[in-house]
């Protein structure tokens, strides 16, 4: 965390105040190869991902991007990319899809609002953040579909936004092919995603 941000937090904590960080604080964080995020004003940091995480991320992003690009359906972006949901909620999902109809949220600096689809590839250090905090956050900000990819057990959980939050559509593993109503015709064979 940048020196100015640390000093402000330390000063506030000495006065017994709880500091909520904002996007203005976020941009002062160091470029240290760690993943920094702010959820409800609280700073979360996890180490940069391991090689298996990156191979899975690349496989999904490649398959998704090729289909979306060919059909001219929108944009697929992958980390690091800042998604600013609000002043106190700034995240870096592994992969996002933004449909053409919502392309106005894409700016030169970041994404200003919720993507249509968010995909997180979890690690041991991010498991609770991705499965609980971010899942609730993405539902709160109306991300229409959320995929949680678990490289430890080679499983993808798909959640669809419903009136009361996310409803689990299914859990898929090796041998399965996944699709989404958001991107008609897209199929992703998980054998290609999880191959060693």
Protein Blocks (a to p, Z undefined) as FASTA:
>chain_A
ZZklmmmmmmmmmnopacdddfklmmmpccehpacddeehiacddddddfklmmmmmmmm
mmmmmmmmmnonaccddddddddfbfklccddfbdcddfklmmmpcfkbccdjdfbdcdd
ddfklmmmmmmmmmmmmmmnopabdcdddfklopacdddddfklcadfbdcdehiacddf
klghiacdfklmmpZZ
